[in-house]
Amino acid sequence: MNQKTSILCLIASFFMAVAVPGADLATGTSVFGSRQFIEYIPGSLPIVIASPHGGSERPEDIPDRIHGVTDMDANTQELAKTLGKVILAETGQHAHLILCRLHRIKVDANRRLLDAVEGNADAEKAWHEHHGFIEQACQQSVAKHGFAFLIDLHGHGHPDPRVELGYLHDAIDLADCAEAHDESTYVQRSSLRWVVEQRGIRHSDLLYGSRSLGALLELAGFPCTPSQMKPVPSHPFFRGGYTLTRHCRAEENITGLQIEANRPRLRDTAENRLKFAIALTKSLRTYFKINLGFELAETQGSPAILPTFHISE
């Protein structure tokens, strides 16, 4: 079986069904919430990928939101799907994937409920299902592996074309010294708190040191912040939002970050999304090994995926 056939066979394995959060679901099989506004692909790895702002559906019976940001994060849902497929092809196992298919003008799944739905019942149900599936995926990961690693995937259009990594610290926080970042007051507010407390790794090393995801992604060719090259982000910078605050709880063994992907050279074309997904998967494998003590298994005899290979979406 050649490389293209192998990838396409994996893509074809995503079957469609209908379910609600809490149901007993089959790994790798797509299920949907009410009206198919939320899609969940259960996984077997402790990686949970959420895409709250990449949906395009705009049903007329759900009124448009009139407050807050209503623009979609273009191509982030496609990027999330590509990342899920690359992880499967590279490891032989599925990451958990949660996709909000509603346009952001109808629901903002990365905001508290009052701001997210503006009173519409169908939008509210989709919001609950989105976070319900995240909770289910995290709980299953913790039960199986002892922890869950949540990636909340977004897109930004800031002037500085770097991947922004949000750990619930803003640019002003990150301008402090390493000694301050390692103090408990910073760690307690961090989405990486579980890693610091359970693995005994310095918080500053995880934020922008050599073992940080930013440093690993830069080695793979994608400039990031915070990182060794740019530990203090420029303004504006996205620190991570409601999803991280709600779900990344050290007492529940859940950690993770928000990834804000710049559009040029990263999510503008299918080829570039594939290149970034390959780089991120490679970086996550190293990150999991050195920071979490977890090996993301590789499929024996699986074909290498070339950065120039095109996946249709």
N, C-alpha and C positions, 0 to 999 in steps of 0.2 A: 504494500500500500504506500503510494507516494505521499509527500508532505501535504499537498493540497487536498487530496482525498481524505487523509487522516483528520485534518481540521474540519472539513465540511461534514464528515460523519459525526464528529463531536457536536457540531452546531445542530445537526438534525435531531440529536437526542433530546432536545428540550421540548417535551410534549406539553400540551395545554390542558388545564383542568380548572376547576373552581374550588376555592377553599376559604376558610376564615382563619385568623390567628388562633393558635392552640390546637389545630388539627394535626393528626399524625400524617406526615407528608413524606413522599419518596425523594431521595437525594437526586438532584439534577432535573427534576420534573417541575416545570412552571405551574404555579397555581395562582389564582386570582381572588381578590376580594370582591366586594359588591360592585357590580357593573364593570368589572375588570379595570377599575381605576388604579389598583395597586397590584403589582406582579411580584411574586416571591419565588425564587429558585433556591430550595434548601440545599445546604452543602454538608460536607463531611470534615472540612478543615475549620480551624478556629478563626477564620477570617470572615467578617461580615461587612459587605460593601453596600452602602445605601446611596441612592441617587434621587434626591428630593426635588430637584429643580430642572430636570431634563425632559419632562413630559410635554406633549404637544396637543393633547386632547382638550377641546374647548366646548363641551356640551352647552347648548343654548339654555337649558333649564337650570343651570347653575349660574347665578349672577356673577359678573366680574367683581373682583375685589377692587376697592377704591382707595385703600390706604396701603402704604408701604411699597416695597419693590415688587413689581409684577412681571418683569422680564424673565424669560427662561434662560437657563445656562445652556447655550447651544451646544449640541453634540456630547453633552456629558452622559446622557443615557446610553448613547452608542459607545462612548469610552468605557463606561461601566461594564457593558456587555462584552466588549472586546477584552477587557481585563479578566473577566470571569472565564472566557474561553481560553486565554493564554495560560492562566493558572491551571486550568484543567489539562491542557495539552502538555504543560511542563511537569506537572506533579501527578497526574492521573486521578486527582481528587477535585471536588467542587468547593469553591468558596460559596458562602451564603450571599445571595444577591436580592436586594429589595429595591424596586423601581416604582416611583410615583409617575403614572402615565398622564395624570392631569396636568394641564398647563399651570404655571405659577400664578397666572391671573385668576385662576379658580380656587387654588389652595396653595398655601406655602407650608410644606411639611417640615420646614426647619424653623418654625416660629411657634410660640405658645398658642394654644387653641384659639383664644379670643382674637388674636391678630391673624391667625392662619386662615380662618374660614368666614369670618364676618357674619356669622349667624346662619349659614346655609346648612341644612341637615345632611345632604348628600356629601358635601365637602367635609363636614365634620366626621362622617362615617369613614371616609377615605383617610383622613388624618389619623383617626384611631387605628385603622387597619395598618397603615404604614408603620406606626410606632409599635403596634402589636406584633407585627412580623419581625421587626428588629429585636424586640424583647424575646420572642420565641427563638430566633436564631442565636442570640447571645446565651440564653439559658441552655440550649442544646449544646453549644460549644463548651460552656463551662462544665456541664455534666459529663461530656465526653473527654475533654482535654484539660480541664482545670482552669481555663481562662478563655476569654473571647477578645479578639482584636477588631475593633470597629473602624472602618474607613468611611467617613462621610464625604462623598465626592461632589465637587462643585467646579464652576468655571469662573474666572475673573477676566476683566479687561483693563487692568491697571497699567500705567505707563511702563513699569518695570516688568519685563516679560519673563518672570521667574515663576516656578511652581511655589506656591505659598503653602506652608505646613502649619496648621493651627492646632495648638495644644491648650487653648483657653488662656493664653497670655497675649496681650496686645504689644504693639511695637514699643510703647513706653516701658512696659515691664521688661521686655527683652533688652532694653538699653542698659539695664542694671548690670552689675558685675557678676561673675560666675559664683562668687561666694554668696551673694544674695539669692541667686537662682537655686542654690542648694539648700537654702533654709526651709524649714518646715512650712512657713507661711506661703511660699511659692509652690512647694510640692503639693500641699493640701488642695490648691486650686487647679492643679494640672490634670489633664486627661491621662497623663503618664504616671500618675501617683502609684498605681498598682505595680508597675515595673520597678519603680524606685524602691518601694517598700518590700516587695517580694524577692527581687533579684539583687538588691544592694548596689545598684548602679547610680552614680551621681546624676542628678537631674540635669545639670548643665551639659554633661556628656551626651545625654539623650536629646537635648534640645538642639545643640549645634556642634558637638564634638565629633571625633572621628567615627564613632559608632552610631551617630544620628542618622535618621533616614535621609535628611537633607544632604549630608556628606556622601552617603552611598549613591543617591540619585545623581549627584554632581559627578561622581566617578563614572557613572554610566552615561554622562553626556547631557544632563538636564540641570541647568542652573536652578538653585532653590534658595529659599530663605524661610526660617533660620537655617544656617549651615555654617561650615567652617569658613567658606568664602564670604558669606554675608550673614553674620550672626544676628544683626539688628535689621529688621525689615524697613523698607521705605514706607512712607505714607502715600496712599492708603494701604491697609493690610487687613486681611480677614483672620481673626483669631480663633474661629470656631464658634458655633452658635448653639441653638437650643438642643439639637440632636446630641451633641457631645455632652452638654451639661446634664441632660436627662439620663443618658445611657452609660456613660463612662464612669462607673462607680467602683472604686477600689474594693469596697467592702463586699461587692458582688463579683469580684475577679474579672471586671470588664475594663479594658484600656483601649487606646486608639488615638485617632487624630482626624482632623479635617484636611482634605487635600483640595486646594484651589488650583486648577490647571489653567494656565494661560492658553489663549487660543492659537496664536501663530506658532507653527512648527510642532504643535502638540495635539490639538483636538480639531484642527481645521479640515483635515482630510482623513480618510480611512487608513491610508498608509502611515500617517504621522501618529494617529491614535494607536496603531499596532506597535510602532516603534516605542512609544512611551509605555504601553502596557508590558512589553517585553522587558524594558529597563526597570519598571517598577516591580515586576515579578522577581527579577534577578535581585534587586535591592532588598525586597521583602525576605527572600530566602536567606540572605546574609544577616539581615536585621533579626529575624526570628532565631537564627542559630546563636548569634553572639549576645543578644539582649534577653531573649525569652527561653533559651535552652531548648528550642523546638526545631526539629528538622522538617521542612516541607518536602515530603517524599517526592522522588522523581520516578516517573514511569520507566521501568526497565525496557531499554531498547526503543524508547520513544524518539521520533525524529526531532532534530533541532529545528527551531522556528527562526527563520531569517527575518531581520527587520524590514526588508523590502517586500515581504510577502503580503499580498492584499487579501483581506477578509471582507466579503460583502456583508452588509448588515440589513 
